[in-house]
Amino acid sequence: MKTIFPETIQSLPEADIPIEGVQAFLSQAAKHQIIFMQFAKDVNLPEHAHNAQVGFVLAGRIELVINGKPCSYGKGEVYHIPKDVPHSGKIFAGYADITFFDEPNRYAVK
């Protein structure tokens, strides 16, 4: 997959995200993670919950159901999922974002 991220981001460790077709680079901090992600395939996300998450959409489209409310986000939009709120969704091929996770161990290094 051709990445939209510059070499500086590509030099970060890859995140071990168990989803086929995702490429993700991990910026690790003591209390949070920032993931630079892009998707080559459509992905259905089953309902789950975790600490707070904020996504900054760079390209494509994501449809989320956050606490039972359907939402759709595209390039230039930002979504927020509060801590412990159930959410699910669909990520469409070509989607890319920068996601902030308010937890330091959401994903491991690949």
Summary of the structure (lengths in Angstrom):
residues: 110
radius of gyration: 13.0
end to end distance: 17.1
largest distance: 38.3
contacts: 310
relative contact order: 0.30
helix: 4%
strand: 52%
